[in-house]
Amino acid sequence: MIPLFPKFIKLDLHHKDDINRYTFKFLPYCDFNFVSLWCYNIKNEIVLSVLNDNLIIKFTDYLTSKNFYSFFGDKKFEETCLILLKDSHKNHFEPQLKLIPEIFIKNRYKKIDIKEDRHNFDYIYSLEVLSKFAGKKFFTKRKLFNKFNRLYPEYSFKKLDLINKNDKKSIFDLFFEWESVKNKKRKDTQNELFALTKLIKYSRYFNLLTLGIYVDQKLIGFTITEKVHHSYVIGHFAKTNHAYQGVNEALYKYTADYLIKEKCKYLNMEQDMGLENLRYAKSLWQPVFFLKKYIIEKK
């Protein structure tokens, strides 16, 4: 059970159903998705509370490591903001609330200022669009996809089992190959590796779908998605060996095909965090819309 504010409790596995009760009625914002919260709780710093029947979460900023409050809900919205902002000042947190979903912002408010947080918009893609690669905007990706099929005609695409030792080993081997091909140092990937390891360890508790693409019985790309509500899936992890030309395009096209058969319509590929290269890469996949989030400060 999540305590009432100002009491908090550390995020634990048994909070999954508690959090889902707040979120399942609304579109799936990635920051409030339990799997994301659980896996990226790197230092066990996320704590939960309830205020005015809203879910309160104390986060640590991904980039600055500073604490801040966010919340999910629309009950007594301005009053909730002011209480949290006052407590932020008292505890020397960031003097603003962050990651506030657009769906709860309904009016002009007298005592708070609200501004878009573009760095943290969730990118939403149509699975039908990703499965077709049609039109001028997808010319380059369509070309790469066709090239992959010409170069590697004997590829295979299949479902993986995160409990299976061989499948787990293939996934980690590919992660380390991705590090090498991208010239990344472990200090830059250690948080993601930690989250991936934690996700696999606790995968039996989640509604995950893991798909992989193989060439010569070697895994060269995988996606780990979670089927959530409102015909959405959240993309938690995706890695490819870029030495295989067109593997990205093949992986996403075949993943989209598979998810459509599972009656899914939209893919949430999370935010770009203001990283220029990541924003450019996500934009190339042509999102159909964003789940917008906002920053709130006291006037």
Secondary structure, 3 states (H helix, E strand, C coil): CCCECCCCEECCHHHHHHHHHHHCCCCCCHHHCHHHHHHCCCCCCCEEEEECCEEEEEEECCCCCCEEEEEECCCCHHHHHHHHHHHHHHCCCCCCEEEEEHHHCCCCCCCEEEEECHHHCEEEEEHHHHHHCCCHHHHHHHHHHHHHHHHCCCCEEEEECCCCHHHHHHHHHHHHHHHHHCCCCHHHHHHHHHHHHHHHHCHHHCCEEEEEEEECCEEEEEEEEEECCCCEEEEEEEEECCCCCCHHHHHHHHHHHHHHHCCCCEEECCCCCCCHHHHHHHHCCCCCEEECEEEEEEC
